[in-house]
Amino acid sequence: MKKLMGNDELLFIKSYKKIINTIVIYSMIIATFMQIYGHAVEFPEKGKVPAFIVFGDSIVDPGNNNYIATIGRADFPPYGRDFPGGVATGRYSNGKIPSDFFAEELGIKEFVPPYLDPKLNISDLLTGVSFAFGAAGYDPDSAKLANVRTLQDQLNLFRGYIKELKDAVGENTTSTIISKSVYLVCAGSNDITNTYFSLPFARLHYKNVSAYTSAMVNWASSFVQELYALGARRIGVISAPPCGCLPSQRTLHGGLFRSCVKDENDASILFNNKLFTELGSLNQKLVGSRFVYLDIYNPLLDLINNPSQSGFTVVNRGCCGTGNLEVSFLCTRLDPGTCKNASKFIFWDSFHPTEAAYKVIVHEVVQKSIDNFF
């Protein structure tokens, strides 16, 4: 016969089971937390970065334009041909775009998804998304011309995102995520190239390019201040590129030899100088803010002027088609002129750099600017 257990033995077994159950539950909580935050990078004495959140234009749009009624899309080949699986996700490049590389450099995740993607899950939201739409700009008219979401629309989507986080993880955790995350704002090139220099009626409202770039900075300042009011603190703002050296602008305004367009580059420089000053002023005014100016003008211009140092050979046209004007729906898989090896090209289409160029530029920007976020 089996020996019957005494009261002390039964009490011990019950207590032991409770301890085991507590350990299992605690382990599950830790595992879930690590799944969400396991990629957050630890900076010495700086704390973790839980998420990377993006606003702006086609440079950082991973596919939001796929879900709205606009011709400004890139969800078809040959876009995405060098992306994992060769998928045209809506990114305006042959592969990854700057937001992906920034998130990867920060150790958060490999790809930043579009907020409008209906397949997003809570872990996607917790580690950051992109609210950017191709063809948007600081000037609301830039987005309206292409029937895409303005930066103000993107802020409204961000407000909805905050509510989703609160519903999922509560007010306190949401507040931590919003305040500790790194934000990226990328706009301005569409304003300069498509709105100001290409549309005569747009210039009627402004005395000169100086007045227009001042208006751009005012729009940019209002946007980042609204972002700050919603709880964001670590906000990186990308400069305008050397717009006059984009292949499309060389073709349209660069003359017979398709030279870089001085007026457009000068406009970029003018805007960038004003933006740098404004962000410095906001840092002095808004408590706890980290507005970081991220210079891409000089890294991109350096690639164009010294391509061989980084392994590039073609600087004045894109890989897609002739590379002179093709962008969005003009860049198709049917064009026999599309290059075989995009890694030798700085530009993928007539407006957007290749994955290879983006990788070089983002790495340089992160190395120079990361400490300014903390």
C-alpha positions as CSV (number, residue, x, y, z in Angstrom):
1,M,0.0,0.0,0.0
2,K,1.1,3.5,-0.7
3,K,2.0,5.6,2.2
4,L,-0.6,8.3,2.7
5,M,0.9,11.9,2.7
6,G,0.7,13.9,5.9
7,N,-0.6,17.4,6.1
8,D,2.9,18.9,6.1
9,E,3.7,17.1,2.9
10,L,0.5,18.2,1.2
11,L,1.1,21.8,2.2
12,F,4.7,21.6,0.8
13,I,3.5,20.3,-2.5
14,K,0.8,22.9,-2.9
15,S,3.3,25.7,-2.0
16,Y,5.8,24.2,-4.5
17,K,3.2,24.2,-7.3
18,K,2.3,27.8,-6.6
19,I,6.0,28.8,-6.8
20,I,6.4,26.9,-10.1
21,N,3.3,28.5,-11.6
22,T,4.5,32.0,-10.5
23,I,7.9,31.3,-12.2
24,V,6.2,30.1,-15.4
25,I,4.0,33.2,-15.6
26,Y,6.9,35.5,-14.8
27,S,9.0,33.9,-17.5
28,M,6.2,34.3,-20.0
29,I,6.0,38.0,-19.2
30,I,9.8,38.4,-19.6
31,A,9.7,36.5,-22.9
32,T,6.9,38.8,-24.2
33,F,8.8,41.9,-23.0
34,M,12.0,40.7,-24.7
35,Q,10.2,40.0,-27.9
36,I,8.9,43.5,-28.0
37,Y,12.0,45.3,-26.7
38,G,14.8,42.8,-27.3
39,H,16.1,44.8,-30.3
40,A,16.2,48.1,-28.4
41,V,19.8,49.3,-28.4
42,E,21.4,50.2,-25.0
43,F,23.4,53.4,-25.2
44,P,25.8,54.0,-22.3
45,E,24.0,56.0,-19.6
46,K,21.4,57.0,-22.2
47,G,18.6,54.4,-21.9
48,K,16.8,52.3,-24.4
49,V,15.1,53.3,-27.7
50,P,11.8,51.4,-27.8
51,A,10.6,52.5,-31.3
52,F,11.5,54.4,-34.4
53,I,8.7,56.5,-35.9
54,V,8.8,58.2,-39.2
55,F,7.1,61.1,-41.0
56,G,7.7,62.6,-44.4
57,D,7.8,61.9,-48.2
58,S,8.8,59.2,-50.6
59,I,12.4,58.9,-49.3
60,V,10.9,57.3,-46.2
61,D,7.6,55.9,-47.4
62,P,7.7,52.1,-47.2
63,G,4.3,51.7,-48.9
64,N,1.6,54.0,-47.4
65,N,0.8,55.3,-50.9
66,N,-0.3,51.7,-51.8
67,Y,-3.4,52.2,-49.7
68,I,-4.7,55.5,-51.1
69,A,-5.9,56.7,-54.5
70,T,-2.8,58.2,-56.0
71,I,-0.7,57.6,-59.1
72,G,2.4,58.2,-57.0
73,R,3.2,54.6,-56.2
74,A,6.0,52.2,-56.3
75,D,4.4,48.8,-55.6
76,F,5.3,47.2,-58.9
77,P,8.5,45.9,-60.5
78,P,11.2,46.8,-61.0
79,Y,10.9,48.6,-57.7
80,G,11.9,46.3,-54.9
81,R,13.9,43.9,-57.1
82,D,16.7,43.8,-54.5
83,F,14.5,43.8,-51.5
84,P,14.3,40.5,-49.6
85,G,12.1,38.2,-51.8
86,G,12.3,40.7,-54.7
87,V,9.0,42.2,-53.4
88,A,7.8,45.7,-54.6
89,T,6.6,46.9,-51.2
90,G,5.9,50.4,-52.2
91,R,9.4,51.7,-51.3
92,Y,10.8,54.1,-53.9
93,S,14.0,52.2,-54.4
94,N,15.4,48.9,-55.5
95,G,15.6,47.8,-51.9
96,K,15.8,49.3,-48.4
97,I,15.2,53.0,-47.8
98,P,16.7,55.3,-45.1
99,S,14.0,54.6,-42.5
100,D,15.0,50.9,-42.6
101,F,18.7,51.7,-42.3
102,F,18.1,54.1,-39.4
103,A,16.0,51.6,-37.5
104,E,18.6,48.9,-38.1
105,E,21.5,51.2,-37.0
106,L,19.6,51.9,-33.8
107,G,19.1,48.2,-33.2
108,I,15.3,48.3,-33.2
109,K,14.3,46.3,-36.3
110,E,15.3,45.6,-39.9
111,F,12.3,47.2,-41.7
112,V,9.9,50.0,-40.7
113,P,6.4,49.1,-42.0
114,P,3.8,51.5,-43.3
115,Y,1.2,52.5,-40.8
116,L,-1.7,51.9,-43.3
117,D,-0.7,48.2,-43.8
118,P,-3.8,46.3,-42.5
119,K,-1.6,43.3,-41.6
120,L,0.3,45.2,-38.8
121,N,0.3,43.5,-35.4
122,I,0.9,45.0,-31.9
123,S,4.7,44.2,-32.0
124,D,4.9,46.2,-35.2
125,L,3.2,49.2,-33.6
126,L,5.3,48.9,-30.4
127,T,8.6,49.2,-32.2
128,G,7.6,51.9,-34.7
129,V,6.0,52.6,-38.0
130,S,6.2,55.1,-40.9
131,F,3.5,57.6,-41.5
132,A,5.2,59.0,-44.6
133,F,3.6,59.4,-48.0
134,G,5.4,59.7,-51.3
135,A,5.1,63.3,-52.8
136,A,4.4,65.0,-49.5
137,G,6.2,68.1,-48.3
138,Y,6.3,70.8,-45.7
139,D,4.2,72.8,-48.1
140,P,0.7,71.3,-47.9
141,D,0.2,72.0,-51.6
142,S,3.0,69.5,-52.5
143,A,0.9,66.7,-51.1
144,K,-2.4,68.0,-52.5
145,L,-1.0,68.1,-56.0
146,A,-0.4,64.4,-55.9
147,N,-3.5,63.5,-53.9
148,V,-1.5,62.1,-50.9
149,R,-1.6,62.8,-47.2
150,T,-0.1,66.1,-45.9
151,L,2.1,66.3,-42.9
152,Q,-0.9,67.5,-40.9
153,D,-2.7,64.3,-42.0
154,Q,0.2,62.3,-40.9
155,L,0.1,63.9,-37.4
156,N,-3.6,62.9,-37.2
157,L,-2.7,59.3,-38.0
158,F,-0.1,59.5,-35.3
159,R,-2.8,60.6,-32.8
160,G,-4.7,57.4,-33.8
161,Y,-1.5,55.4,-33.3
162,I,-1.1,56.7,-29.8
163,K,-4.7,55.7,-29.0
164,E,-4.0,52.2,-30.3
165,L,-1.0,51.9,-28.1
166,K,-2.9,53.0,-25.0
167,D,-5.6,50.4,-25.7
168,A,-3.0,47.7,-26.1
169,V,-0.4,48.5,-23.3
170,G,-1.9,51.2,-21.1
171,E,-1.3,54.9,-20.6
172,N,2.0,54.6,-18.7
173,T,3.8,52.3,-21.1
174,T,2.5,54.3,-24.1
175,S,3.9,57.5,-22.5
176,T,7.3,55.9,-22.1
177,I,7.3,54.6,-25.7
178,I,6.3,58.0,-27.1
179,S,8.9,60.0,-25.0
180,K,11.8,57.6,-25.4
181,S,11.4,56.7,-29.1
182,V,13.5,58.3,-31.9
183,Y,11.5,60.2,-34.6
184,L,12.6,61.0,-38.1
185,V,11.1,63.7,-40.3
186,C,12.1,63.8,-44.0
187,A,10.6,66.4,-46.3
188,G,11.4,69.4,-48.5
189,S,12.7,68.0,-51.8
190,N,9.2,67.9,-53.3
191,D,8.6,71.5,-52.2
192,I,11.7,72.7,-53.9
193,T,11.7,70.7,-57.1
194,N,8.0,69.9,-57.8
195,T,6.2,72.8,-56.3
196,Y,8.4,75.9,-56.4
197,F,10.6,75.4,-59.4
198,S,8.2,73.4,-61.6
199,L,4.9,75.2,-61.0
200,P,4.8,78.9,-61.9
201,F,1.6,79.5,-60.0
202,A,3.2,78.3,-56.8
203,R,5.8,81.1,-57.1
204,L,3.1,83.8,-57.4
205,H,2.5,83.7,-53.6
206,Y,6.2,84.3,-52.7
207,K,8.5,87.2,-53.6
208,N,11.5,85.0,-54.2
209,V,13.1,81.7,-53.2
210,S,14.2,83.2,-49.9
211,A,10.6,83.9,-48.9
212,Y,9.5,80.4,-50.0
213,T,12.3,78.6,-48.0
214,S,11.3,80.7,-45.0
215,A,7.8,79.5,-45.4
216,M,9.1,75.9,-45.6
217,V,11.0,76.4,-42.3
218,N,7.9,77.8,-40.6
219,W,5.9,74.8,-41.7
220,A,8.6,72.4,-40.5
221,S,8.9,74.2,-37.2
222,S,5.1,74.1,-36.6
223,F,5.1,70.4,-37.4
224,V,7.9,69.4,-35.0
225,Q,6.4,71.5,-32.3
226,E,3.1,69.7,-32.7
227,L,5.0,66.4,-32.5
228,Y,6.7,67.7,-29.3
229,A,3.3,68.6,-27.8
230,L,2.1,65.0,-28.4
231,G,5.0,63.7,-26.3
232,A,7.9,63.2,-28.8
233,R,11.3,64.4,-27.6
234,R,14.0,62.9,-29.8
235,I,13.3,64.2,-33.2
236,G,15.7,64.0,-36.1
237,V,15.0,66.3,-39.1
238,I,16.6,65.4,-42.4
239,S,18.0,68.3,-44.5
240,A,17.1,68.9,-48.1
241,P,19.4,67.1,-50.5
242,P,21.3,68.8,-53.4
243,C,18.0,69.0,-55.4
244,G,19.7,70.4,-58.4
245,C,21.8,67.2,-58.8
246,L,18.8,64.8,-58.9
247,P,18.7,63.2,-62.4
248,S,15.2,64.5,-63.1
249,Q,16.3,68.1,-62.3
250,R,19.4,67.8,-64.5
251,T,17.1,66.7,-67.4
252,L,14.5,69.4,-66.8
253,H,16.7,72.4,-65.9
254,G,20.3,71.4,-66.4
255,G,20.7,72.3,-70.0
256,L,22.3,70.3,-72.9
257,F,24.9,68.7,-70.7
258,R,22.5,67.9,-67.8
259,S,24.6,69.7,-65.2
260,C,23.5,70.1,-61.6
261,V,21.1,73.0,-61.3
262,K,22.7,75.8,-59.2
263,D,19.4,77.6,-58.4
264,E,17.9,74.4,-56.9
265,N,21.0,73.5,-55.0
266,D,21.2,77.1,-53.6
267,A,17.5,76.8,-52.6
268,S,18.4,73.6,-50.7
269,I,21.3,75.3,-48.9
270,L,19.1,78.3,-48.0
271,F,16.5,76.1,-46.6
272,N,19.0,73.9,-44.7
273,N,20.7,76.9,-43.1
274,K,17.4,78.3,-41.9
275,L,16.3,74.9,-40.7
276,F,19.5,74.3,-38.7
277,T,19.0,77.7,-37.0
278,E,15.4,77.1,-36.2
279,L,16.0,73.6,-34.7
280,G,18.7,75.1,-32.4
281,S,16.3,77.8,-31.3
282,L,13.6,75.2,-30.5
283,N,16.1,73.2,-28.4
284,Q,16.7,76.3,-26.3
285,K,12.9,77.0,-25.9
286,L,11.3,73.6,-25.4
287,V,12.2,71.7,-22.2
288,G,13.7,68.3,-22.7
289,S,13.7,68.5,-26.5
290,R,16.3,66.9,-28.7
291,F,15.7,68.4,-32.2
292,V,18.6,67.0,-34.3
293,Y,19.5,68.4,-37.7
294,L,20.6,65.5,-40.0
295,D,22.7,66.7,-42.9
296,I,22.3,64.6,-46.0
297,Y,23.1,67.4,-48.4
298,N,26.9,67.0,-48.1
299,P,27.1,63.2,-47.9
300,L,25.0,62.9,-51.1
301,L,26.9,65.6,-52.9
302,D,30.2,64.0,-51.8
303,L,29.0,60.7,-53.3
304,I,28.1,62.4,-56.6
305,N,31.5,64.3,-56.7
306,N,33.6,61.3,-55.6
307,P,31.7,58.2,-56.5
308,S,34.6,55.8,-56.9
309,Q,35.6,56.2,-53.2
310,S,32.4,54.3,-52.3
311,G,32.3,51.9,-55.3
312,F,29.8,53.9,-57.5
313,T,30.3,54.6,-61.2
314,V,27.1,56.3,-62.4
315,V,26.1,59.6,-60.8
316,N,23.9,61.6,-63.3
317,R,21.1,59.2,-64.1
318,G,19.1,56.5,-62.4
319,C,19.2,52.7,-63.0
320,C,15.6,52.5,-64.1
321,G,15.1,53.0,-67.9
322,T,17.1,55.9,-69.3
323,G,17.4,57.2,-65.7
324,N,16.7,60.7,-66.9
325,L,13.0,61.2,-66.1
326,E,11.6,57.8,-65.1
327,V,10.0,57.7,-61.6
328,S,7.0,56.0,-60.1
329,F,4.6,54.8,-62.9
330,L,7.2,55.8,-65.6
331,C,9.6,53.3,-64.2
332,T,8.4,49.9,-65.4
333,R,9.7,46.4,-65.8
334,L,9.1,46.7,-69.6
335,D,11.9,49.2,-70.1
336,P,14.8,47.5,-71.7
337,G,17.2,50.2,-70.6
338,T,17.1,49.3,-66.9
339,C,20.5,48.5,-65.5
340,K,21.5,45.1,-64.3
341,N,23.6,46.1,-61.3
342,A,22.0,48.9,-59.3
343,S,24.8,48.9,-56.7
344,K,27.0,50.9,-59.1
345,F,24.4,53.6,-59.4
346,I,23.8,56.4,-56.9
347,F,20.2,56.8,-58.1
348,W,17.6,54.1,-58.7
349,D,15.2,56.2,-60.6
350,S,15.4,59.9,-61.6
351,F,14.6,61.1,-58.1
352,H,15.4,58.5,-55.5
353,P,18.8,56.9,-54.6
354,T,19.6,53.2,-54.6
355,E,19.7,51.0,-51.6
356,A,23.5,51.1,-51.8
357,A,23.7,54.9,-51.7
358,Y,21.2,55.1,-48.9
359,K,23.2,52.7,-46.8
360,V,26.4,54.8,-47.1
361,I,24.6,58.0,-46.4
362,V,22.6,56.8,-43.4
363,H,25.6,55.2,-41.8
364,E,27.6,58.4,-42.0
365,V,24.6,60.5,-40.7
366,V,24.1,58.1,-37.7
367,Q,27.8,58.1,-36.8
368,K,27.9,61.9,-36.7
369,S,24.6,62.6,-35.0
370,I,23.6,59.7,-32.7
371,D,24.9,61.3,-29.5
372,N,22.7,64.4,-30.1
373,F,19.5,62.4,-29.5
374,F,20.4,61.7,-25.9
